[in-house]
Amino acid sequence: MPPLPKRKSSRAKRGHSSSHYKMKLKSLVPCPQCRSPKLPHHVCPHCGYYRGRAVIPVEDKEKASS
Ligand SMILES: [Zn+2]
């Protein structure tokens, strides 16, 4: 007979096991360009820079041509 928990865990206890509550929103690094928090190893959504150069154009100076 293997060791078993002495009693069934209550609903509250079960609800508190939090292995699924983590994840998400872990690390943010400041963008070297604009200082806004961004995901590491990602293009900054704010200024569109990655590794010191503009990767994606950001609609800021070049306003929409509508
Ligand atoms: Zn940036």
N, CA, C, O and the ligand as a Tripos MOL2 file, in Angstrom:
@<TRIPOS>MOLECULE
protein
  265   263    67     0     0
PROTEIN
NO_CHARGES

@<TRIPOS>ATOM
      1 N           0.8370   -1.2090    0.0000 N.3       1 MET1
      2 CA          0.0000    0.0000    0.0000 C.3       1 MET1
      3 C           0.8620    1.2470    0.0000 C.2       1 MET1
      4 O           1.6630    1.4410    0.9150 O.2       1 MET1
      5 N           0.7200    2.0730   -0.9810 N.am      2 PRO2
      6 CA          1.5430    3.2800   -1.0400 C.3       2 PRO2
      7 C           1.0450    4.3010   -0.0460 C.2       2 PRO2
      8 O          -0.1140    4.2660    0.3680 O.2       2 PRO2
      9 N           1.9090    5.1990    0.3310 N.am      3 PRO3
     10 CA          1.4710    6.2720    1.2210 C.3       3 PRO3
     11 C           0.4520    7.1570    0.5190 C.2       3 PRO3
     12 O           0.6210    7.5560   -0.6330 O.2       3 PRO3
     13 N          -0.5790    7.4380    1.2370 N.am      4 LEU4
     14 CA         -1.6480    8.2420    0.6620 C.3       4 LEU4
     15 C          -1.9990    9.3860    1.5930 C.2       4 LEU4
     16 O          -1.7720    9.2910    2.7990 O.2       4 LEU4
     17 N          -2.5360   10.4410    1.0670 N.am      5 PRO5
     18 CA         -2.9930   11.5170    1.9460 C.3       5 PRO5
     19 C          -4.0690   10.9910    2.8830 C.2       5 PRO5
     20 O          -4.9240   10.1910    2.5050 O.2       5 PRO5
     21 N          -3.9950   11.4620    4.1010 N.am      6 LYS6
     22 CA         -4.8760   10.9060    5.1210 C.3       6 LYS6
     23 C          -6.3260   11.1990    4.8100 C.2       6 LYS6
     24 O          -7.2080   10.3680    5.0270 O.2       6 LYS6
     25 N          -6.5570   12.3880    4.3020 N.am      7 ARG7
     26 CA         -7.9450   12.7030    3.9980 C.3       7 ARG7
     27 C          -8.0660   13.5360    2.7320 C.2       7 ARG7
     28 O          -7.1250   14.2070    2.3070 O.2       7 ARG7
     29 N          -9.1920   13.4740    2.1770 N.am      8 LYS8
     30 CA         -9.4730   14.2550    0.9770 C.3       8 LYS8
     31 C          -9.3340   15.7430    1.2860 C.2       8 LYS8
     32 O          -9.8200   16.2270    2.3090 O.2       8 LYS8
     33 N          -8.6560   16.4650    0.3740 N.am      9 SER9
     34 CA         -8.4900   17.8830    0.6660 C.3       9 SER9
     35 C          -9.7910   18.6160    0.3810 C.2       9 SER9
     36 O         -10.5100   18.3220   -0.5740 O.2       9 SER9
     37 N         -10.0590   19.5710    1.2410 N.am     10 SER10
     38 CA        -11.3150   20.3010    1.1420 C.3      10 SER10
     39 C         -11.3280   21.1770   -0.1010 C.2      10 SER10
     40 O         -10.3010   21.3760   -0.7500 O.2      10 SER10
     41 N         -12.4520   21.6720   -0.4040 N.am     11 ARG11
     42 CA        -12.5690   22.5390   -1.5750 C.3      11 ARG11
     43 C         -11.6660   23.7660   -1.4350 C.2      11 ARG11
     44 O         -11.0420   24.2120   -2.3970 O.2      11 ARG11
     45 N         -11.6150   24.2890   -0.2340 N.am     12 ALA12
     46 CA        -10.7880   25.4800   -0.0200 C.3      12 ALA12
     47 C          -9.3210   25.1630   -0.2440 C.2      12 ALA12
     48 O          -8.6070   25.9070   -0.9160 O.2      12 ALA12
     49 N          -8.8820   24.0550    0.3220 N.am     13 LYS13
     50 CA         -7.4860   23.6470    0.1590 C.3      13 LYS13
     51 C          -7.1620   23.4290   -1.3120 C.2      13 LYS13
     52 O          -6.1210   23.8510   -1.8150 O.2      13 LYS13
     53 N          -8.0550   22.7810   -1.9590 N.am     14 ARG14
     54 CA         -7.8280   22.4860   -3.3720 C.3      14 ARG14
     55 C          -7.7400   23.7820   -4.1700 C.2      14 ARG14
     56 O          -6.9050   23.9300   -5.0620 O.2      14 ARG14
     57 N          -8.6030   24.6940   -3.8350 N.am     15 GLY15
     58 CA         -8.6030   25.9590   -4.5570 C.3      15 GLY15
     59 C          -7.3400   26.7550   -4.3480 C.2      15 GLY15
     60 O          -6.9780   27.6030   -5.1640 O.2      15 GLY15
     61 N          -6.6620   26.4700   -3.2310 N.am     16 HIS16
     62 CA         -5.4730   27.2590   -2.9380 C.3      16 HIS16
     63 C          -4.2250   26.7430   -3.6160 C.2      16 HIS16
     64 O          -3.2040   27.4300   -3.6360 O.2      16 HIS16
     65 N          -4.2830   25.5770   -4.1570 N.am     17 SER17
     66 CA         -3.0910   25.1030   -4.8510 C.3      17 SER17
     67 C          -2.9350   25.9460   -6.1000 C.2      17 SER17
     68 O          -3.7700   25.9210   -7.0050 O.2      17 SER17
     69 N          -1.8610   26.6790   -6.1230 N.am     18 SER18
     70 CA         -1.8350   27.8130   -7.0430 C.3      18 SER18
     71 C          -0.8740   27.6270   -8.1970 C.2      18 SER18
     72 O          -0.3320   28.6040   -8.7130 O.2      18 SER18
     73 N          -0.6600   26.4220   -8.6000 N.am     19 SER19
     74 CA          0.3270   26.2510   -9.6680 C.3      19 SER19
     75 C          -0.1380   26.8680  -10.9690 C.2      19 SER19
     76 O           0.6600   27.0700  -11.8840 O.2      19 SER19
     77 N          -1.3990   27.1640  -11.0560 N.am     20 HIS20
     78 CA         -1.8900   27.7410  -12.3070 C.3      20 HIS20
     79 C          -2.0730   29.2470  -12.2230 C.2      20 HIS20
     80 O          -2.4230   29.8950  -13.2090 O.2      20 HIS20
     81 N          -1.8420   29.7830  -11.0750 N.am     21 TYR21
     82 CA         -2.0970   31.2120  -10.9300 C.3      21 TYR21
     83 C          -0.9070   32.0570  -11.3210 C.2      21 TYR21
     84 O          -1.0130   33.2780  -11.4330 O.2      21 TYR21
     85 N           0.2050   31.4230  -11.5240 N.am     22 LYS22
     86 CA          1.4030   32.1780  -11.8820 C.3      22 LYS22
     87 C           1.3480   32.5650  -13.3510 C.2      22 LYS22
     88 O           0.2880   32.8710  -13.8960 O.2      22 LYS22
     89 N           2.4760   32.5450  -13.9530 N.am     23 MET23
     90 CA          2.5410   32.8680  -15.3750 C.3      23 MET23
     91 C           2.1100   34.3070  -15.6200 C.2      23 MET23
     92 O           1.4060   34.9230  -14.8190 O.2      23 MET23
     93 N           2.5480   34.7980  -16.7220 N.am     24 LYS24
     94 CA          2.1220   36.1110  -17.1520 C.3      24 LYS24
     95 C           2.7640   37.2220  -16.3100 C.2      24 LYS24
     96 O           2.9240   37.1040  -15.0950 O.2      24 LYS24
     97 N           3.1070   38.2520  -16.9770 N.am     25 LEU25
     98 CA          3.6480   39.4220  -16.3180 C.3      25 LEU25
     99 C           4.8310   39.0460  -15.4450 C.2      25 LEU25
    100 O           4.7830   39.1970  -14.2250 O.2      25 LEU25
    101 N           5.8670   38.5680  -16.0520 N.am     26 LYS26
    102 CA          7.0110   38.1740  -15.2590 C.3      26 LYS26
    103 C           8.0680   39.2580  -15.3350 C.2      26 LYS26
    104 O           8.2790   40.0030  -14.3770 O.2      26 LYS26
    105 N           8.7170   39.3400  -16.4540 N.am     27 SER27
    106 CA          9.8540   40.2390  -16.5210 C.3      27 SER27
    107 C           9.6250   41.3270  -17.5750 C.2      27 SER27
    108 O           9.1970   41.0610  -18.6980 O.2      27 SER27
    109 N           9.9150   42.5020  -17.1840 N.am     28 LEU28
    110 CA          9.9120   43.6060  -18.1300 C.3      28 LEU28
    111 C          11.2420   44.3280  -17.9810 C.2      28 LEU28
    112 O          11.7420   44.5290  -16.8740 O.2      28 LEU28
    113 N          11.7830   44.6990  -19.0830 N.am     29 VAL29
    114 CA         13.0210   45.4520  -19.0310 C.3      29 VAL29
    115 C          12.7690   46.8290  -19.6340 C.2      29 VAL29
    116 O          11.9370   46.9800  -20.5290 O.2      29 VAL29
    117 N          13.4800   47.8160  -19.1470 N.am     30 PRO30
    118 CA         13.3140   49.1440  -19.7400 C.3      30 PRO30
    119 C          13.9360   49.1880  -21.1270 C.2      30 PRO30
    120 O          15.0450   48.7010  -21.3450 O.2      30 PRO30
    121 N          13.2170   49.7660  -22.0370 N.am     31 CYS31
    122 CA         13.7390   49.9220  -23.3890 C.3      31 CYS31
    123 C          14.9320   50.8650  -23.3600 C.2      31 CYS31
    124 O          14.8510   51.9380  -22.7620 O.2      31 CYS31
    125 N          16.0260   50.4900  -23.9870 N.am     32 PRO32
    126 CA         17.2000   51.3680  -23.9840 C.3      32 PRO32
    127 C          16.9510   52.6550  -24.7640 C.2      32 PRO32
    128 O          17.6590   53.6480  -24.5950 O.2      32 PRO32
    129 N          15.9550   52.6190  -25.6020 N.am     33 GLN33
    130 CA         15.6820   53.7720  -26.4490 C.3      33 GLN33
    131 C          14.7560   54.7690  -25.7640 C.2      33 GLN33
    132 O          15.0510   55.9610  -25.6670 O.2      33 GLN33
    133 N          13.6260   54.2460  -25.2930 N.am     34 CYS34
    134 CA         12.6130   55.1740  -24.7750 C.3      34 CYS34
    135 C          12.3060   54.9360  -23.3100 C.2      34 CYS34
    136 O          11.4710   55.6350  -22.7360 O.2      34 CYS34
    137 N          12.9540   53.9720  -22.6970 N.am     35 ARG35
    138 CA         12.8020   53.7490  -21.2570 C.3      35 ARG35
    139 C          11.4480   53.1700  -20.8590 C.2      35 ARG35
    140 O          11.1750   53.0010  -19.6710 O.2      35 ARG35
    141 N          10.6330   52.8790  -21.7950 N.am     36 SER36
    142 CA          9.3500   52.2970  -21.4030 C.3      36 SER36
    143 C           9.5400   50.7970  -21.2020 C.2      36 SER36
    144 O          10.3490   50.1800  -21.8940 O.2      36 SER36
    145 N           8.8150   50.2160  -20.2790 N.am     37 PRO37
    146 CA          8.9760   48.7940  -20.0240 C.3      37 PRO37
    147 C           8.5450   47.9630  -21.2230 C.2      37 PRO37
    148 O           7.5140   48.2120  -21.8480 O.2      37 PRO37
    149 N           9.3490   46.9950  -21.5110 N.am     38 LYS38
    150 CA          9.0310   46.1270  -22.6440 C.3      38 LYS38
    151 C           9.4940   44.7180  -22.3210 C.2      38 LYS38
    152 O          10.2400   44.5050  -21.3660 O.2      38 LYS38
    153 N           9.0580   43.7750  -23.1060 N.am     39 LEU39
    154 CA          9.5070   42.4150  -22.9260 C.3      39 LEU39
    155 C          10.9410   42.2840  -23.4150 C.2      39 LEU39
    156 O          11.3050   42.8460  -24.4480 O.2      39 LEU39
    157 N          11.7540   41.5390  -22.6690 N.am     40 PRO40
    158 CA         13.1160   41.3380  -23.1220 C.3      40 PRO40
    159 C          13.1740   40.5490  -24.4240 C.2      40 PRO40
    160 O          12.3770   39.6390  -24.6470 O.2      40 PRO40
    161 N          14.0930   40.8950  -25.2480 N.am     41 HIS41
    162 CA         14.2940   40.2350  -26.5450 C.3      41 HIS41
    163 C          13.1130   40.4380  -27.4800 C.2      41 HIS41
    164 O          12.8530   39.6320  -28.3730 O.2      41 HIS41
    165 N          12.4160   41.5240  -27.2520 N.am     42 HIS42
    166 CA         11.3220   41.8390  -28.1540 C.3      42 HIS42
    167 C          11.4900   43.2630  -28.6620 C.2      42 HIS42
    168 O          12.1350   44.1010  -28.0320 O.2      42 HIS42
    169 N          10.9020   43.5050  -29.7930 N.am     43 VAL43
    170 CA         10.8980   44.8680  -30.2890 C.3      43 VAL43
    171 C          10.0460   45.7120  -29.3580 C.2      43 VAL43
    172 O           8.9640   45.2980  -28.9410 O.2      43 VAL43
    173 N          10.5270   46.8680  -29.0430 N.am     44 CYS44
    174 CA          9.7660   47.7430  -28.1650 C.3      44 CYS44
    175 C           8.5120   48.2240  -28.8900 C.2      44 CYS44
    176 O           8.6070   48.7750  -29.9860 O.2      44 CYS44
    177 N           7.3620   48.0250  -28.3010 N.am     45 PRO45
    178 CA          6.1360   48.4710  -28.9640 C.3      45 PRO45
    179 C           5.9900   49.9850  -28.9400 C.2      45 PRO45
    180 O           5.1870   50.5540  -29.6790 O.2      45 PRO45
    181 N           6.7530   50.6110  -28.1080 N.am     46 HIS46
    182 CA          6.6120   52.0490  -27.9620 C.3      46 HIS46
    183 C           7.3780   52.7950  -29.0350 C.2      46 HIS46
    184 O           6.8380   53.6840  -29.6940 O.2      46 HIS46
    185 N           8.6360   52.4300  -29.2070 N.am     47 CYS47
    186 CA          9.4450   53.1630  -30.1660 C.3      47 CYS47
    187 C           9.8370   52.2980  -31.3680 C.2      47 CYS47
    188 O          10.4010   52.7960  -32.3420 O.2      47 CYS47
    189 N           9.5350   51.0130  -31.2900 N.am     48 GLY48
    190 CA          9.8130   50.1540  -32.4300 C.3      48 GLY48
    191 C          11.2800   49.8320  -32.6060 C.2      48 GLY48
    192 O          11.7080   49.4440  -33.6930 O.2      48 GLY48
    193 N          12.0430   49.9880  -31.5610 N.am     49 TYR49
    194 CA         13.4680   49.7400  -31.6630 C.3      49 TYR49
    195 C          13.8190   48.3720  -31.1260 C.2      49 TYR49
    196 O          13.2080   47.8800  -30.1780 O.2      49 TYR49
    197 N          14.7870   47.7830  -31.7320 N.am     50 TYR50
    198 CA         15.3560   46.5600  -31.1980 C.3      50 TYR50
    199 C          16.8140   46.5070  -31.5900 C.2      50 TYR50
    200 O          17.1580   46.6800  -32.7590 O.2      50 TYR50
    201 N          17.6650   46.2700  -30.6180 N.am     51 ARG51
    202 CA         19.1090   46.2270  -30.8270 C.3      51 ARG51
    203 C          19.6080   47.4920  -31.5070 C.2      51 ARG51
    204 O          20.4350   47.4540  -32.4180 O.2      51 ARG51
    205 N          19.0870   48.5940  -31.0410 N.am     52 GLY52
    206 CA         19.6710   49.8670  -31.4460 C.3      52 GLY52
    207 C          19.2140   50.4070  -32.7800 C.2      52 GLY52
    208 O          19.7240   51.4240  -33.2490 O.2      52 GLY52
    209 N          18.2680   49.7420  -33.3900 N.am     53 ARG53
    210 CA         17.7910   50.3320  -34.6360 C.3      53 ARG53
    211 C          16.2890   50.1300  -34.7650 C.2      53 ARG53
    212 O          15.7050   49.2320  -34.1580 O.2      53 ARG53
    213 N          15.6860   50.9840  -35.5650 N.am     54 ALA54
    214 CA         14.2430   50.9170  -35.7350 C.3      54 ALA54
    215 C          13.8980   49.6930  -36.5740 C.2      54 ALA54
    216 O          14.3810   49.5270  -37.6940 O.2      54 ALA54
    217 N          13.0750   48.8680  -36.0190 N.am     55 VAL55
    218 CA         12.7030   47.6450  -36.7150 C.3      55 VAL55
    219 C          11.3210   47.7920  -37.3220 C.2      55 VAL55
    220 O          11.0790   47.4240  -38.4710 O.2      55 VAL55
    221 N          10.4310   48.3360  -36.5250 N.am     56 ILE56
    222 CA          9.0910   48.5640  -37.0390 C.3      56 ILE56
    223 C           8.8030   50.0580  -37.0060 C.2      56 ILE56
    224 O           9.1740   50.7420  -36.0520 O.2      56 ILE56
    225 N           8.1570   50.5560  -38.0240 N.am     57 PRO57
    226 CA          7.8020   51.9740  -38.0050 C.3      57 PRO57
    227 C           6.6980   52.2270  -36.9790 C.2      57 PRO57
    228 O           5.7300   51.4720  -36.8840 O.2      57 PRO57
    229 N           6.8620   53.2750  -36.2360 N.am     58 VAL58
    230 CA          5.8590   53.6210  -35.2420 C.3      58 VAL58
    231 C           5.1210   54.8650  -35.6920 C.2      58 VAL58
    232 O           5.7170   55.8810  -36.0480 O.2      58 VAL58
    233 N           3.8250   54.7510  -35.6630 N.am     59 GLU59
    234 CA          3.0320   55.9230  -36.0930 C.3      59 GLU59
    235 C           3.1010   56.9840  -35.0130 C.2      59 GLU59
    236 O           2.3700   56.9640  -34.0230 O.2      59 GLU59
    237 N           3.9910   57.8870  -35.2460 N.am     60 ASP60
    238 CA          4.1350   58.9490  -34.2710 C.3      60 ASP60
    239 C           4.4120   60.2450  -35.0170 C.2      60 ASP60
    240 O           3.6300   61.1960  -35.0020 O.2      60 ASP60
    241 N           5.5720   60.2290  -35.6720 N.am     61 LYS61
    242 CA          5.9150   61.4100  -36.4600 C.3      61 LYS61
    243 C           5.1900   61.3780  -37.8060 C.2      61 LYS61
    244 O           4.7470   62.3970  -38.3360 O.2      61 LYS61
    245 N           5.0940   60.1820  -38.3170 N.am     62 GLU62
    246 CA          4.4460   60.0450  -39.6240 C.3      62 GLU62
    247 C           2.9660   59.7430  -39.4270 C.2      62 GLU62
    248 O           2.5340   58.5970  -39.5520 O.2      62 GLU62
    249 N           2.2290   60.7330  -39.1340 N.am     63 LYS63
    250 CA          0.8090   60.5520  -38.8410 C.3      63 LYS63
    251 C           0.0620   59.9040  -40.0010 C.2      63 LYS63
    252 O           0.4660   59.9850  -41.1610 O.2      63 LYS63
    253 N          -1.0170   59.2720  -39.6460 N.am     64 ALA64
    254 CA         -1.7900   58.5300  -40.6410 C.3      64 ALA64
    255 C          -2.1760   59.4170  -41.8330 C.2      64 ALA64
    256 O          -2.5780   60.5710  -41.6830 O.2      64 ALA64
    257 N          -2.0350   58.8310  -43.0000 N.am     65 SER65
    258 CA         -2.3240   59.6030  -44.2060 C.3      65 SER65
    259 C          -3.7580   59.3340  -44.6570 C.2      65 SER65
    260 O          -3.9960   58.6890  -45.6770 O.2      65 SER65
    261 N          -4.6800   59.8310  -43.8930 N.am     66 SER66
    262 CA         -6.0780   59.6060  -44.2420 C.3      66 SER66
    263 C          -6.6740   60.8930  -44.7790 C.2      66 SER66
    264 O          -7.8520   60.9270  -45.1350 O.2      66 SER66
    265 ZN         11.3090   51.8140  -26.8130 Zn       67 ZN67
@<TRIPOS>BOND
     1     1     2 1
     2     2     3 1
     3     3     4 2
     4     3     5 am
     5     5     6 1
     6     6     7 1
     7     7     8 2
     8     7     9 am
     9     9    10 1
    10    10    11 1
    11    11    12 2
    12    11    13 am
    13    13    14 1
    14    14    15 1
    15    15    16 2
    16    15    17 am
    17    17    18 1
    18    18    19 1
    19    19    20 2
    20    19    21 am
    21    21    22 1
    22    22    23 1
    23    23    24 2
    24    23    25 am
    25    25    26 1
    26    26    27 1
    27    27    28 2
    28    27    29 am
    29    29    30 1
    30    30    31 1
    31    31    32 2
    32    31    33 am
    33    33    34 1
    34    34    35 1
    35    35    36 2
    36    35    37 am
    37    37    38 1
    38    38    39 1
    39    39    40 2
    40    39    41 am
    41    41    42 1
    42    42    43 1
    43    43    44 2
    44    43    45 am
    45    45    46 1
    46    46    47 1
    47    47    48 2
    48    47    49 am
    49    49    50 1
    50    50    51 1
    51    51    52 2
    52    51    53 am
    53    53    54 1
    54    54    55 1
    55    55    56 2
    56    55    57 am
    57    57    58 1
    58    58    59 1
    59    59    60 2
    60    59    61 am
    61    61    62 1
    62    62    63 1
    63    63    64 2
    64    63    65 am
    65    65    66 1
    66    66    67 1
    67    67    68 2
    68    67    69 am
    69    69    70 1
    70    70    71 1
    71    71    72 2
    72    71    73 am
    73    73    74 1
    74    74    75 1
    75    75    76 2
    76    75    77 am
    77    77    78 1
    78    78    79 1
    79    79    80 2
    80    79    81 am
    81    81    82 1
    82    82    83 1
    83    83    84 2
    84    83    85 am
    85    85    86 1
    86    86    87 1
    87    87    88 2
    88    87    89 am
    89    89    90 1
    90    90    91 1
    91    91    92 2
    92    91    93 am
    93    93    94 1
    94    94    95 1
    95    95    96 2
    96    95    97 am
    97    97    98 1
    98    98    99 1
    99    99   100 2
   100    99   101 am
   101   101   102 1
   102   102   103 1
   103   103   104 2
   104   103   105 am
   105   105   106 1
   106   106   107 1
   107   107   108 2
   108   107   109 am
   109   109   110 1
   110   110   111 1
   111   111   112 2
   112   111   113 am
   113   113   114 1
   114   114   115 1
   115   115   116 2
   116   115   117 am
   117   117   118 1
   118   118   119 1
   119   119   120 2
   120   119   121 am
   121   121   122 1
   122   122   123 1
   123   123   124 2
   124   123   125 am
   125   125   126 1
   126   126   127 1
   127   127   128 2
   128   127   129 am
   129   129   130 1
   130   130   131 1
   131   131   132 2
   132   131   133 am
   133   133   134 1
   134   134   135 1
   135   135   136 2
   136   135   137 am
   137   137   138 1
   138   138   139 1
   139   139   140 2
   140   139   141 am
   141   141   142 1
   142   142   143 1
   143   143   144 2
   144   143   145 am
   145   145   146 1
   146   146   147 1
   147   147   148 2
   148   147   149 am
   149   149   150 1
   150   150   151 1
   151   151   152 2
   152   151   153 am
   153   153   154 1
   154   154   155 1
   155   155   156 2
   156   155   157 am
   157   157   158 1
   158   158   159 1
   159   159   160 2
   160   159   161 am
   161   161   162 1
   162   162   163 1
   163   163   164 2
   164   163   165 am
   165   165   166 1
   166   166   167 1
   167   167   168 2
   168   167   169 am
   169   169   170 1
   170   170   171 1
   171   171   172 2
   172   171   173 am
   173   173   174 1
   174   174   175 1
   175   175   176 2
   176   175   177 am
   177   177   178 1
   178   178   179 1
   179   179   180 2
   180   179   181 am
   181   181   182 1
   182   182   183 1
   183   183   184 2
   184   183   185 am
   185   185   186 1
   186   186   187 1
   187   187   188 2
   188   187   189 am
   189   189   190 1
   190   190   191 1
   191   191   192 2
   192   191   193 am
   193   193   194 1
   194   194   195 1
   195   195   196 2
   196   195   197 am
   197   197   198 1
   198   198   199 1
   199   199   200 2
   200   199   201 am
   201   201   202 1
   202   202   203 1
   203   203   204 2
   204   203   205 am
   205   205   206 1
   206   206   207 1
   207   207   208 2
   208   207   209 am
   209   209   210 1
   210   210   211 1
   211   211   212 2
   212   211   213 am
   213   213   214 1
   214   214   215 1
   215   215   216 2
   216   215   217 am
   217   217   218 1
   218   218   219 1
   219   219   220 2
   220   219   221 am
   221   221   222 1
   222   222   223 1
   223   223   224 2
   224   223   225 am
   225   225   226 1
   226   226   227 1
   227   227   228 2
   228   227   229 am
   229   229   230 1
   230   230   231 1
   231   231   232 2
   232   231   233 am
   233   233   234 1
   234   234   235 1
   235   235   236 2
   236   235   237 am
   237   237   238 1
   238   238   239 1
   239   239   240 2
   240   239   241 am
   241   241   242 1
   242   242   243 1
   243   243   244 2
   244   243   245 am
   245   245   246 1
   246   246   247 1
   247   247   248 2
   248   247   249 am
   249   249   250 1
   250   250   251 1
   251   251   252 2
   252   251   253 am
   253   253   254 1
   254   254   255 1
   255   255   256 2
   256   255   257 am
   257   257   258 1
   258   258   259 1
   259   259   260 2
   260   259   261 am
   261   261   262 1
   262   262   263 1
   263   263   264 2
@<TRIPOS>SUBSTRUCTURE
     1 MET1         2 RESIDUE 1 A MET
     2 PRO2         6 RESIDUE 1 A PRO
     3 PRO3        10 RESIDUE 1 A PRO
     4 LEU4        14 RESIDUE 1 A LEU
     5 PRO5        18 RESIDUE 1 A PRO
     6 LYS6        22 RESIDUE 1 A LYS
     7 ARG7        26 RESIDUE 1 A ARG
     8 LYS8        30 RESIDUE 1 A LYS
     9 SER9        34 RESIDUE 1 A SER
    10 SER10       38 RESIDUE 1 A SER
    11 ARG11       42 RESIDUE 1 A ARG
    12 ALA12       46 RESIDUE 1 A ALA
    13 LYS13       50 RESIDUE 1 A LYS
    14 ARG14       54 RESIDUE 1 A ARG
    15 GLY15       58 RESIDUE 1 A GLY
    16 HIS16       62 RESIDUE 1 A HIS
    17 SER17       66 RESIDUE 1 A SER
    18 SER18       70 RESIDUE 1 A SER
    19 SER19       74 RESIDUE 1 A SER
    20 HIS20       78 RESIDUE 1 A HIS
    21 TYR21       82 RESIDUE 1 A TYR
    22 LYS22       86 RESIDUE 1 A LYS
    23 MET23       90 RESIDUE 1 A MET
    24 LYS24       94 RESIDUE 1 A LYS
    25 LEU25       98 RESIDUE 1 A LEU
    26 LYS26      102 RESIDUE 1 A LYS
    27 SER27      106 RESIDUE 1 A SER
    28 LEU28      110 RESIDUE 1 A LEU
    29 VAL29      114 RESIDUE 1 A VAL
    30 PRO30      118 RESIDUE 1 A PRO
    31 CYS31      122 RESIDUE 1 A CYS
    32 PRO32      126 RESIDUE 1 A PRO
    33 GLN33      130 RESIDUE 1 A GLN
    34 CYS34      134 RESIDUE 1 A CYS
    35 ARG35      138 RESIDUE 1 A ARG
    36 SER36      142 RESIDUE 1 A SER
    37 PRO37      146 RESIDUE 1 A PRO
    38 LYS38      150 RESIDUE 1 A LYS
    39 LEU39      154 RESIDUE 1 A LEU
    40 PRO40      158 RESIDUE 1 A PRO
    41 HIS41      162 RESIDUE 1 A HIS
    42 HIS42      166 RESIDUE 1 A HIS
    43 VAL43      170 RESIDUE 1 A VAL
    44 CYS44      174 RESIDUE 1 A CYS
    45 PRO45      178 RESIDUE 1 A PRO
    46 HIS46      182 RESIDUE 1 A HIS
    47 CYS47      186 RESIDUE 1 A CYS
    48 GLY48      190 RESIDUE 1 A GLY
    49 TYR49      194 RESIDUE 1 A TYR
    50 TYR50      198 RESIDUE 1 A TYR
    51 ARG51      202 RESIDUE 1 A ARG
    52 GLY52      206 RESIDUE 1 A GLY
    53 ARG53      210 RESIDUE 1 A ARG
    54 ALA54      214 RESIDUE 1 A ALA
    55 VAL55      218 RESIDUE 1 A VAL
    56 ILE56      222 RESIDUE 1 A ILE
    57 PRO57      226 RESIDUE 1 A PRO
    58 VAL58      230 RESIDUE 1 A VAL
    59 GLU59      234 RESIDUE 1 A GLU
    60 ASP60      238 RESIDUE 1 A ASP
    61 LYS61      242 RESIDUE 1 A LYS
    62 GLU62      246 RESIDUE 1 A GLU
    63 LYS63      250 RESIDUE 1 A LYS
    64 ALA64      254 RESIDUE 1 A ALA
    65 SER65      258 RESIDUE 1 A SER
    66 SER66      262 RESIDUE 1 A SER
    67 ZN67       265 GROUP 0 **** ****
